[in-house]
C-alpha cells in the first residue's frame, strides 16, 4: 500500500489544556479538552471506548491518539485502513505513563481486537487482551513501529504481521503470553506470528513470548528474511487450559514452513521449557542464520535443522530432551557446543524466576543471570 495515494478524512482535532489549582493546603491538576484549536491539529485524547473507536476509525496522516489510563471494551474490531507517512505517522499510544488495556471481552465470536491495514503507524504502551481471536493484526504494513505492547490471553495469536508488502516494521519489547485458540484446541495461538506474506526489513527485538498454546514465534509461509534478536520464548505448547483434545505444537522459535524459503536472521535469543524444539527450521530450506542463541530444557531438540541450509555458529544447547541439535547434511555448523572441541560453559543460574519480572525503565528485558555464562563467544547474553 502506498502512503501517498488516496484521500484521508481528517479527524476532529483537540487541544489538551492543562490548569493547575493551587488552593491553600490542597494543590492539584486537571486535564480538559478544548475542540478545534489548530495549535494541536491532529491530536485526540480519549478516555472512553466510544471515543477510542471513533478516533481509530477516523485517523489520518498525522493523527496522534492518546489513550488515558483504564480498560476499554470495544464492541467491534478497532480497524483502520488509513495510511500515515514517514513524516506524518499515525500514532495510537498510551497517555504519558498511564496504563491502558484494550479488552476484547465484549466482541462477537471470532473477532480480532485490533486490525491495522495501513502504513506508518506507531502503536505503543498498550495491552491488547481477551480477544475472541487475534489480539493485534497489522496487514501489509509499511514502516510500522509497535513498541512496548502486551498481547495476552487472546483467542488466537497475540500479535500478527501478515500479507505481502509487509515491509520495514519494528516490533520492540513485546510481551505476548497466555494466548489460546479453544476452537482449534491450541493449534494456532502463537505469541507472535509473521505469516502468509513477504516484505523486507522486518525486525523483532526484545520480546518475551511465553505460555502460549502453540509456538512462541511462528514464521509460517513468510517468504522474506525476518530478523529476530534479544528475544525469549519459553513455556509454550503446554496444555494450561485442561483441553482434552489439546494440539498445541510448542516450538520456541518456528522459523518457517508451508513451502516458503527465507534466510531469516536469528541472533542472541533464548528458548527454554518448550514442549517441542527450541529453534527449528520447520522445513524451511533457506539459509537461516543462527548466531549466539541458547536452547535449554526443551522437550525435543535444542536446534532442529534437518532439511535446509541453515548456518549455525556459537550457539549453546543444554539439557534438551532428545539431543542438543539435529542437523541435516546441508547445514553449516561451527563453534557451537555440539561441535568438536567446543566446550559448554556453566550457567550462572537455572532459576527462571527473574525472567517474569518487570521490564527495565526503557522497556528492555528484565536484568537476569538466568542462563547467562559470562562467555563472550557462545550462547545468548540474555539481555
ROVOKE-307778 format. One record per residue (C-alpha): x, y, z; residue in three letters. Coordinates in nm, 3 decimals, always signed. Layout:
<domis>
<east = X&north = Y&up = Z&rest = ALA>
...
</domis>
This chain:
<domis>
<east = +0.000&north = +0.000&up = +0.000&rest = UNK>
<east = +0.129&north = +0.340&up = -0.092&rest = UNK>
<east = +0.127&north = +0.609&up = +0.171&rest = UNK>
<east = +0.091&north = +0.875&up = -0.097&rest = UNK>
<east = -0.229&north = +0.757&up = -0.260&rest = UNK>
<east = -0.586&north = +0.813&up = -0.154&rest = UNK>
<east = -0.756&north = +1.098&up = +0.026&rest = UNK>
<east = -0.799&north = +1.083&up = +0.401&rest = UNK>
<east = -1.071&north = +1.220&up = +0.616&rest = UNK>
<east = -0.922&north = +1.432&up = +0.892&rest = UNK>
<east = -1.017&north = +1.366&up = +1.250&rest = UNK>
<east = -1.176&north = +1.631&up = +1.462&rest = UNK>
<east = -0.887&north = +1.798&up = +1.638&rest = UNK>
<east = -0.846&north = +1.873&up = +2.004&rest = UNK>
<east = -0.605&north = +2.062&up = +2.224&rest = UNK>
<east = -0.505&north = +1.932&up = +2.562&rest = UNK>
<east = -0.548&north = +2.216&up = +2.811&rest = UNK>
<east = -0.381&north = +2.188&up = +3.149&rest = UNK>
<east = -0.455&north = +2.403&up = +3.451&rest = UNK>
<east = -0.301&north = +2.376&up = +3.793&rest = UNK>
<east = -0.507&north = +2.452&up = +4.101&rest = UNK>
<east = -0.307&north = +2.594&up = +4.386&rest = UNK>
<east = -0.562&north = +2.632&up = +4.661&rest = UNK>
<east = -0.410&north = +2.657&up = +5.006&rest = UNK>
<east = -0.347&north = +2.314&up = +5.152&rest = UNK>
<east = -0.481&north = +2.124&up = +4.852&rest = UNK>
<east = -0.292&north = +2.152&up = +4.520&rest = UNK>
<east = -0.394&north = +1.954&up = +4.217&rest = UNK>
<east = -0.408&north = +1.944&up = +3.838&rest = UNK>
<east = -0.691&north = +1.885&up = +3.594&rest = UNK>
<east = -0.689&north = +1.796&up = +3.226&rest = UNK>
<east = -0.952&north = +1.924&up = +2.986&rest = UNK>
<east = -1.022&north = +1.910&up = +2.613&rest = UNK>
<east = -1.083&north = +2.218&up = +2.403&rest = UNK>
<east = -1.201&north = +2.146&up = +2.045&rest = UNK>
<east = -1.072&north = +2.277&up = +1.715&rest = UNK>
<east = -0.756&north = +2.453&up = +1.824&rest = UNK>
<east = -0.512&north = +2.441&up = +1.533&rest = UNK>
<east = -0.212&north = +2.450&up = +1.767&rest = UNK>
<east = -0.263&north = +2.078&up = +1.829&rest = UNK>
<east = -0.406&north = +1.978&up = +1.494&rest = UNK>
<east = -0.445&north = +1.602&up = +1.464&rest = UNK>
<east = -0.426&north = +1.528&up = +1.837&rest = UNK>
<east = -0.710&north = +1.339&up = +2.006&rest = UNK>
<east = -0.712&north = +1.244&up = +2.373&rest = UNK>
<east = -0.966&north = +0.971&up = +2.453&rest = UNK>
<east = -1.098&north = +0.846&up = +2.782&rest = UNK>
<east = -1.391&north = +0.621&up = +2.687&rest = UNK>
<east = -1.449&north = +0.333&up = +2.448&rest = UNK>
<east = -1.678&north = +0.516&up = +2.206&rest = UNK>
<east = -1.423&north = +0.792&up = +2.154&rest = UNK>
<east = -1.145&north = +0.537&up = +2.109&rest = UNK>
<east = -1.341&north = +0.354&up = +1.840&rest = UNK>
<east = -1.417&north = +0.682&up = +1.661&rest = UNK>
<east = -1.059&north = +0.805&up = +1.681&rest = UNK>
<east = -0.914&north = +0.488&up = +1.530&rest = UNK>
<east = -1.178&north = +0.473&up = +1.256&rest = UNK>
<east = -1.123&north = +0.837&up = +1.158&rest = UNK>
<east = -0.744&north = +0.852&up = +1.185&rest = UNK>
<east = -0.542&north = +1.001&up = +0.901&rest = UNK>
<east = -0.182&north = +1.100&up = +0.837&rest = UNK>
<east = -0.051&north = +1.295&up = +1.134&rest = UNK>
<east = -0.318&north = +1.186&up = +1.382&rest = UNK>
<east = -0.199&north = +1.134&up = +1.739&rest = UNK>
<east = -0.441&north = +0.932&up = +1.952&rest = UNK>
<east = -0.351&north = +0.943&up = +2.320&rest = UNK>
<east = -0.544&north = +0.697&up = +2.536&rest = UNK>
<east = -0.600&north = +0.776&up = +2.901&rest = UNK>
<east = -0.542&north = +0.506&up = +3.160&rest = UNK>
<east = -0.813&north = +0.246&up = +3.210&rest = UNK>
<east = -0.978&north = -0.056&up = +3.047&rest = UNK>
<east = -1.159&north = -0.015&up = +2.716&rest = UNK>
<east = -1.403&north = -0.276&up = +2.583&rest = UNK>
<east = -1.495&north = -0.219&up = +2.219&rest = UNK>
<east = -1.794&north = -0.399&up = +2.069&rest = UNK>
<east = -1.637&north = -0.423&up = +1.721&rest = UNK>
<east = -1.280&north = -0.466&up = +1.597&rest = UNK>
<east = -1.074&north = -0.149&up = +1.619&rest = UNK>
<east = -0.998&north = -0.112&up = +1.250&rest = UNK>
<east = -0.831&north = +0.137&up = +1.019&rest = UNK>
<east = -0.728&north = +0.142&up = +0.654&rest = UNK>
<east = -0.562&north = +0.484&up = +0.683&rest = UNK>
<east = -0.201&north = +0.547&up = +0.586&rest = UNK>
<east = +0.039&north = +0.772&up = +0.764&rest = UNK>
<east = +0.362&north = +0.884&up = +0.602&rest = UNK>
<east = +0.721&north = +0.872&up = +0.721&rest = UNK>
<east = +0.690&north = +1.242&up = +0.810&rest = UNK>
<east = +0.334&north = +1.228&up = +0.946&rest = UNK>
<east = +0.283&north = +0.899&up = +1.127&rest = UNK>
<east = -0.046&north = +0.782&up = +1.274&rest = UNK>
<east = +0.008&north = +0.718&up = +1.644&rest = UNK>
<east = -0.202&north = +0.517&up = +1.890&rest = UNK>
<east = -0.033&north = +0.542&up = +2.228&rest = UNK>
<east = -0.097&north = +0.550&up = +2.598&rest = UNK>
<east = -0.122&north = +0.894&up = +2.751&rest = UNK>
<east = +0.207&north = +0.956&up = +2.933&rest = UNK>
<east = +0.287&north = +0.666&up = +3.162&rest = UNK>
<east = -0.077&north = +0.570&up = +3.222&rest = UNK>
<east = -0.174&north = +0.203&up = +3.197&rest = UNK>
<east = -0.408&north = +0.123&up = +2.909&rest = UNK>
<east = -0.584&north = -0.208&up = +2.849&rest = UNK>
<east = -0.798&north = -0.271&up = +2.543&rest = UNK>
<east = -1.011&north = -0.572&up = +2.625&rest = UNK>
<east = -1.198&north = -0.791&up = +2.378&rest = UNK>
<east = -1.444&north = -0.949&up = +2.619&rest = UNK>
<east = -1.744&north = -0.779&up = +2.454&rest = UNK>
<east = -1.650&north = -0.860&up = +2.094&rest = UNK>
<east = -1.852&north = -1.104&up = +1.883&rest = UNK>
<east = -1.715&north = -1.455&up = +1.847&rest = UNK>
<east = -1.427&north = -1.478&up = +1.601&rest = UNK>
<east = -1.345&north = -1.106&up = +1.607&rest = UNK>
<east = -0.996&north = -0.960&up = +1.615&rest = UNK>
<east = -0.938&north = -0.697&up = +1.877&rest = UNK>
<east = -0.739&north = -0.459&up = +1.653&rest = UNK>
<east = -0.672&north = -0.465&up = +1.278&rest = UNK>
<east = -0.447&north = -0.213&up = +1.105&rest = UNK>
<east = -0.438&north = -0.210&up = +0.723&rest = UNK>
<east = -0.224&north = +0.099&up = +0.676&rest = UNK>
<east = +0.132&north = +0.224&up = +0.665&rest = UNK>
<east = +0.347&north = +0.422&up = +0.908&rest = UNK>
<east = +0.155&north = +0.351&up = +1.226&rest = UNK>
<east = +0.308&north = +0.375&up = +1.572&rest = UNK>
<east = +0.129&north = +0.174&up = +1.841&rest = UNK>
<east = +0.290&north = +0.188&up = +2.184&rest = UNK>
<east = +0.245&north = +0.119&up = +2.555&rest = UNK>
<east = -0.091&north = -0.059&up = +2.530&rest = UNK>
<east = -0.219&north = -0.403&up = +2.636&rest = UNK>
<east = -0.448&north = -0.595&up = +2.398&rest = UNK>
<east = -0.619&north = -0.875&up = +2.587&rest = UNK>
<east = -0.905&north = -1.125&up = +2.597&rest = UNK>
<east = -0.995&north = -1.113&up = +2.228&rest = UNK>
<east = -1.210&north = -1.394&up = +2.087&rest = UNK>
<east = -0.947&north = -1.430&up = +1.812&rest = UNK>
<east = -0.624&north = -1.243&up = +1.730&rest = UNK>
<east = -0.521&north = -0.966&up = +1.963&rest = UNK>
<east = -0.344&north = -0.727&up = +1.724&rest = UNK>
<east = -0.301&north = -0.773&up = +1.348&rest = UNK>
<east = -0.115&north = -0.549&up = +1.103&rest = UNK>
<east = -0.174&north = -0.641&up = +0.738&rest = UNK>
<east = +0.067&north = -0.536&up = +0.461&rest = UNK>
<east = +0.208&north = -0.268&up = +0.688&rest = UNK>
<east = +0.496&north = -0.048&up = +0.576&rest = UNK>
<east = +0.712&north = +0.126&up = +0.834&rest = UNK>
<east = +0.513&north = +0.025&up = +1.140&rest = UNK>
<east = +0.655&north = +0.075&up = +1.489&rest = UNK>
<east = +0.494&north = -0.149&up = +1.750&rest = UNK>
<east = +0.660&north = -0.085&up = +2.083&rest = UNK>
<east = +0.613&north = -0.181&up = +2.448&rest = UNK>
<east = +0.292&north = -0.374&up = +2.382&rest = UNK>
<east = +0.133&north = -0.663&up = +2.570&rest = UNK>
<east = -0.089&north = -0.914&up = +2.388&rest = UNK>
<east = -0.231&north = -1.156&up = +2.644&rest = UNK>
<east = -0.496&north = -1.423&up = +2.678&rest = UNK>
<east = -0.637&north = -1.383&up = +2.329&rest = UNK>
<east = -0.826&north = -1.650&up = +2.134&rest = UNK>
<east = -0.559&north = -1.681&up = +1.866&rest = UNK>
<east = -0.210&north = -1.538&up = +1.815&rest = UNK>
<east = -0.134&north = -1.239&up = +2.031&rest = UNK>
<east = +0.049&north = -1.025&up = +1.772&rest = UNK>
<east = +0.047&north = -1.081&up = +1.395&rest = UNK>
<east = +0.220&north = -0.928&up = +1.093&rest = UNK>
<east = +0.086&north = -1.067&up = +0.768&rest = UNK>
<east = +0.040&north = -1.005&up = +0.396&rest = UNK>
<east = +0.258&north = -0.916&up = +0.101&rest = UNK>
<east = +0.415&north = -0.573&up = +0.126&rest = UNK>
<east = +0.487&north = -0.617&up = +0.497&rest = UNK>
<east = +0.799&north = -0.404&up = +0.491&rest = UNK>
<east = +1.024&north = -0.226&up = +0.737&rest = UNK>
<east = +0.828&north = -0.296&up = +1.054&rest = UNK>
<east = +0.978&north = -0.293&up = +1.403&rest = UNK>
<east = +0.829&north = -0.494&up = +1.689&rest = UNK>
<east = +1.014&north = -0.394&up = +2.004&rest = UNK>
<east = +0.971&north = -0.507&up = +2.365&rest = UNK>
<east = +0.654&north = -0.711&up = +2.312&rest = UNK>
<east = +0.519&north = -0.932&up = +2.590&rest = UNK>
<east = +0.285&north = -1.194&up = +2.444&rest = UNK>
<east = +0.155&north = -1.470&up = +2.666&rest = UNK>
<east = -0.136&north = -1.696&up = +2.752&rest = UNK>
<east = -0.283&north = -1.693&up = +2.401&rest = UNK>
<east = -0.500&north = -1.998&up = +2.326&rest = UNK>
<east = -0.745&north = -2.082&up = +2.046&rest = UNK>
<east = -1.004&north = -2.303&up = +2.208&rest = UNK>
<east = -1.186&north = -2.370&up = +1.880&rest = UNK>
<east = -0.872&north = -2.529&up = +1.734&rest = UNK>
<east = -0.750&north = -2.684&up = +2.059&rest = UNK>
<east = -0.440&north = -2.467&up = +2.068&rest = UNK>
<east = -0.313&north = -2.532&up = +1.714&rest = UNK>
<east = -0.282&north = -2.168&up = +1.608&rest = UNK>
<east = -0.226&north = -1.934&up = +1.902&rest = UNK>
<east = +0.134&north = -1.812&up = +1.893&rest = UNK>
<east = +0.298&north = -1.535&up = +2.089&rest = UNK>
<east = +0.393&north = -1.355&up = +1.767&rest = UNK>
<east = +0.316&north = -1.468&up = +1.413&rest = UNK>
<east = +0.474&north = -1.327&up = +1.097&rest = UNK>
<east = +0.281&north = -1.531&up = +0.844&rest = UNK>
<east = +0.137&north = -1.563&up = +0.496&rest = UNK>
<east = +0.326&north = -1.282&up = +0.329&rest = UNK>
<east = +0.651&north = -1.119&up = +0.232&rest = UNK>
<east = +0.846&north = -0.799&up = +0.263&rest = UNK>
<east = +1.195&north = -0.695&up = +0.365&rest = UNK>
<east = +1.333&north = -0.518&up = +0.669&rest = UNK>
<east = +1.108&north = -0.657&up = +0.942&rest = UNK>
<east = +1.264&north = -0.688&up = +1.286&rest = UNK>
<east = +1.159&north = -0.832&up = +1.621&rest = UNK>
<east = +1.365&north = -0.740&up = +1.924&rest = UNK>
<east = +1.330&north = -0.761&up = +2.300&rest = UNK>
<east = +1.021&north = -0.983&up = +2.305&rest = UNK>
<east = +0.902&north = -1.223&up = +2.576&rest = UNK>
<east = +0.685&north = -1.495&up = +2.421&rest = UNK>
<east = +0.566&north = -1.737&up = +2.684&rest = UNK>
<east = +0.296&north = -1.980&up = +2.793&rest = UNK>
<east = +0.119&north = -1.970&up = +2.457&rest = UNK>
<east = -0.077&north = -2.268&up = +2.331&rest = UNK>
<east = +0.113&north = -2.313&up = +2.006&rest = UNK>
<east = +0.456&north = -2.160&up = +1.940&rest = UNK>
<east = +0.640&north = -1.865&up = +2.084&rest = UNK>
<east = +0.728&north = -1.725&up = +1.740&rest = UNK>
<east = +0.595&north = -1.859&up = +1.410&rest = UNK>
<east = +0.716&north = -1.755&up = +1.060&rest = UNK>
<east = +0.489&north = -1.989&up = +0.864&rest = UNK>
<east = +0.481&north = -1.908&up = +0.490&rest = UNK>
<east = +0.661&north = -1.576&up = +0.523&rest = UNK>
<east = +0.884&north = -1.562&up = +0.217&rest = UNK>
<east = +1.132&north = -1.287&up = +0.307&rest = UNK>
<east = +1.401&north = -1.280&up = +0.579&rest = UNK>
<east = +1.292&north = -1.156&up = +0.923&rest = UNK>
<east = +1.546&north = -1.053&up = +1.187&rest = UNK>
<east = +1.485&north = -1.178&up = +1.544&rest = UNK>
<east = +1.715&north = -1.076&up = +1.826&rest = UNK>
<east = +1.728&north = -1.045&up = +2.205&rest = UNK>
<east = +1.402&north = -1.239&up = +2.237&rest = UNK>
<east = +1.295&north = -1.510&up = +2.480&rest = UNK>
<east = +1.046&north = -1.790&up = +2.405&rest = UNK>
<east = +0.954&north = -2.022&up = +2.691&rest = UNK>
<east = +0.682&north = -2.243&up = +2.832&rest = UNK>
<east = +0.498&north = -2.268&up = +2.500&rest = UNK>
<east = +0.286&north = -2.567&up = +2.396&rest = UNK>
<east = +0.174&north = -2.678&up = +2.741&rest = UNK>
<east = -0.190&north = -2.762&up = +2.796&rest = UNK>
<east = -0.270&north = -2.499&up = +3.058&rest = UNK>
<east = -0.641&north = -2.497&up = +2.968&rest = UNK>
<east = -0.740&north = -2.856&up = +3.053&rest = UNK>
<east = -0.829&north = -2.918&up = +2.689&rest = UNK>
<east = -0.880&north = -3.293&up = +2.644&rest = UNK>
<east = -0.808&north = -3.260&up = +2.269&rest = UNK>
<east = -0.517&north = -3.016&up = +2.300&rest = UNK>
<east = -0.298&north = -2.990&up = +1.988&rest = UNK>
<east = -0.055&north = -2.705&up = +2.051&rest = UNK>
<east = +0.291&north = -2.753&up = +1.898&rest = UNK>
<east = +0.523&north = -2.583&up = +2.146&rest = UNK>
<east = +0.826&north = -2.469&up = +1.949&rest = UNK>
<east = +1.012&north = -2.175&up = +2.090&rest = UNK>
<east = +1.112&north = -2.033&up = +1.750&rest = UNK>
<east = +0.939&north = -2.184&up = +1.445&rest = UNK>
<east = +1.135&north = -2.035&up = +1.157&rest = UNK>
<east = +0.929&north = -2.123&up = +0.852&rest = UNK>
<east = +0.708&north = -2.384&up = +0.697&rest = UNK>
<east = +0.447&north = -2.417&up = +0.426&rest = UNK>
<east = +0.692&north = -2.416&up = +0.136&rest = UNK>
<east = +0.846&north = -2.071&up = +0.179&rest = UNK>
<east = +1.225&north = -2.038&up = +0.160&rest = UNK>
<east = +1.370&north = -1.749&up = +0.360&rest = UNK>
<east = +1.709&north = -1.686&up = +0.518&rest = UNK>
<east = +1.588&north = -1.546&up = +0.847&rest = UNK>
<east = +1.847&north = -1.394&up = +1.082&rest = UNK>
<east = +1.824&north = -1.517&up = +1.442&rest = UNK>
<east = +2.078&north = -1.364&up = +1.681&rest = UNK>
<east = +2.116&north = -1.370&up = +2.059&rest = UNK>
<east = +1.786&north = -1.528&up = +2.161&rest = UNK>
<east = +1.690&north = -1.795&up = +2.411&rest = UNK>
<east = +1.434&north = -2.077&up = +2.413&rest = UNK>
<east = +1.360&north = -2.295&up = +2.713&rest = UNK>
<east = +1.095&north = -2.521&up = +2.859&rest = UNK>
<east = +0.901&north = -2.552&up = +2.534&rest = UNK>
<east = +0.723&north = -2.877&up = +2.456&rest = UNK>
<east = +0.881&north = -2.930&up = +2.115&rest = UNK>
<east = +1.205&north = -2.777&up = +1.980&rest = UNK>
<east = +1.384&north = -2.468&up = +2.099&rest = UNK>
<east = +1.469&north = -2.348&up = +1.746&rest = UNK>
<east = +1.353&north = -2.519&up = +1.426&rest = UNK>
<east = +1.353&north = -2.452&up = +1.053&rest = UNK>
<east = +1.016&north = -2.629&up = +1.031&rest = UNK>
<east = +1.102&north = -2.744&up = +0.675&rest = UNK>
<east = +1.223&north = -2.400&up = +0.561&rest = UNK>
<east = +1.503&north = -2.484&up = +0.312&rest = UNK>
<east = +1.652&north = -2.134&up = +0.322&rest = UNK>
<east = +1.994&north = -2.047&up = +0.462&rest = UNK>
<east = +1.872&north = -1.934&up = +0.803&rest = UNK>
<east = +2.147&north = -1.771&up = +1.009&rest = UNK>
<east = +2.156&north = -1.850&up = +1.382&rest = UNK>
<east = +2.426&north = -1.694&up = +1.596&rest = UNK>
<east = +2.471&north = -1.694&up = +1.974&rest = UNK>
<east = +2.137&north = -1.844&up = +2.072&rest = UNK>
<east = +2.069&north = -2.065&up = +2.374&rest = UNK>
<east = +1.831&north = -2.363&up = +2.392&rest = UNK>
<east = +1.774&north = -2.512&up = +2.736&rest = UNK>
<east = +1.548&north = -2.787&up = +2.868&rest = UNK>
<east = +1.315&north = -2.806&up = +2.569&rest = UNK>
<east = +1.131&north = -3.136&up = +2.541&rest = UNK>
<east = +1.271&north = -3.225&up = +2.198&rest = UNK>
<east = +1.585&north = -3.090&up = +2.028&rest = UNK>
<east = +1.752&north = -2.767&up = +2.118&rest = UNK>
<east = +1.813&north = -2.693&up = +1.749&rest = UNK>
<east = +1.631&north = -2.888&up = +1.477&rest = UNK>
<east = +1.758&north = -2.809&up = +1.125&rest = UNK>
<east = +1.740&north = -3.134&up = +0.936&rest = UNK>
<east = +1.631&north = -3.036&up = +0.585&rest = UNK>
<east = +1.755&north = -2.689&up = +0.497&rest = UNK>
<east = +2.075&north = -2.494&up = +0.452&rest = UNK>
<east = +2.086&north = -2.321&up = +0.789&rest = UNK>
<east = +2.412&north = -2.176&up = +0.918&rest = UNK>
<east = +2.464&north = -2.211&up = +1.292&rest = UNK>
<east = +2.753&north = -2.059&up = +1.485&rest = UNK>
<east = +2.832&north = -2.004&up = +1.853&rest = UNK>
<east = +2.501&north = -2.145&up = +1.974&rest = UNK>
<east = +2.457&north = -2.323&up = +2.307&rest = UNK>
<east = +2.230&north = -2.620&up = +2.376&rest = UNK>
<east = +2.197&north = -2.779&up = +2.718&rest = UNK>
<east = +1.966&north = -3.043&up = +2.871&rest = UNK>
<east = +1.721&north = -3.073&up = +2.581&rest = UNK>
<east = +1.514&north = -3.389&up = +2.578&rest = UNK>
<east = +1.614&north = -3.560&up = +2.254&rest = UNK>
<east = +1.954&north = -3.403&up = +2.198&rest = UNK>
<east = +2.144&north = -3.081&up = +2.159&rest = UNK>
<east = +2.092&north = -3.047&up = +1.783&rest = UNK>
<east = +1.965&north = -3.245&up = +1.487&rest = UNK>
<east = +2.125&north = -3.115&up = +1.166&rest = UNK>
<east = +2.100&north = -3.218&up = +0.803&rest = UNK>
<east = +2.385&north = -3.264&up = +0.561&rest = UNK>
<east = +2.337&north = -2.919&up = +0.406&rest = UNK>
<east = +2.353&north = -2.741&up = +0.741&rest = UNK>
<east = +2.672&north = -2.549&up = +0.823&rest = UNK>
<east = +2.770&north = -2.579&up = +1.189&rest = UNK>
<east = +3.073&north = -2.420&up = +1.355&rest = UNK>
<east = +3.176&north = -2.316&up = +1.706&rest = UNK>
<east = +2.856&north = -2.449&up = +1.864&rest = UNK>
<east = +2.885&north = -2.653&up = +2.181&rest = UNK>
<east = +2.795&north = -2.972&up = +1.996&rest = UNK>
<east = +3.082&north = -2.922&up = +1.753&rest = UNK>
<east = +3.412&north = -3.096&up = +1.811&rest = UNK>
<east = +3.646&north = -2.922&up = +2.051&rest = UNK>
<east = +3.392&north = -2.665&up = +2.175&rest = UNK>
<east = +3.324&north = -2.657&up = +2.547&rest = UNK>
<east = +2.999&north = -2.595&up = +2.730&rest = UNK>
<east = +3.025&north = -2.307&up = +2.977&rest = UNK>
<east = +2.835&north = -2.334&up = +3.303&rest = UNK>
<east = +2.521&north = -2.128&up = +3.359&rest = UNK>
<east = +2.533&north = -1.878&up = +3.642&rest = UNK>
<east = +2.171&north = -1.965&up = +3.724&rest = UNK>
<east = +1.898&north = -2.203&up = +3.611&rest = UNK>
<east = +1.634&north = -2.035&up = +3.828&rest = UNK>
<east = +1.394&north = -1.863&up = +3.586&rest = UNK>
<east = +1.201&north = -1.660&up = +3.842&rest = UNK>
<east = +1.361&north = -1.330&up = +3.744&rest = UNK>
<east = +1.258&north = -1.354&up = +3.377&rest = UNK>
<east = +0.898&north = -1.280&up = +3.474&rest = UNK>
<east = +0.998&north = -0.956&up = +3.643&rest = UNK>
<east = +0.917&north = -0.603&up = +3.539&rest = UNK>
<east = +1.091&north = -0.468&up = +3.234&rest = UNK>
<east = +1.356&north = -0.204&up = +3.275&rest = UNK>
<east = +1.262&north = +0.164&up = +3.262&rest = UNK>
<east = +1.348&north = +0.184&up = +2.891&rest = UNK>
<east = +1.131&north = -0.120&up = +2.813&rest = UNK>
<east = +1.421&north = -0.364&up = +2.785&rest = UNK>
<east = +1.401&north = -0.719&up = +2.915&rest = UNK>
<east = +1.448&north = -0.757&up = +3.290&rest = UNK>
<east = +1.801&north = -0.798&up = +3.414&rest = UNK>
<east = +1.876&north = -1.162&up = +3.495&rest = UNK>
<east = +2.156&north = -1.410&up = +3.550&rest = UNK>
<east = +1.933&north = -1.695&up = +3.425&rest = UNK>
<east = +2.112&north = -1.892&up = +3.150&rest = UNK>
<east = +2.399&north = -1.645&up = +3.145&rest = UNK>
<east = +2.754&north = -1.778&up = +3.135&rest = UNK>
<east = +2.974&north = -1.473&up = +3.110&rest = UNK>
<east = +3.109&north = -1.609&up = +2.782&rest = UNK>
<east = +3.189&north = -1.360&up = +2.511&rest = UNK>
<east = +3.195&north = -1.627&up = +2.243&rest = UNK>
<east = +2.897&north = -1.862&up = +2.280&rest = UNK>
<east = +2.532&north = -1.857&up = +2.381&rest = UNK>
<east = +2.281&north = -1.582&up = +2.446&rest = UNK>
<east = +2.377&north = -1.284&up = +2.661&rest = UNK>
<east = +2.015&north = -1.283&up = +2.795&rest = UNK>
<east = +1.963&north = -0.912&up = +2.755&rest = UNK>
</domis>
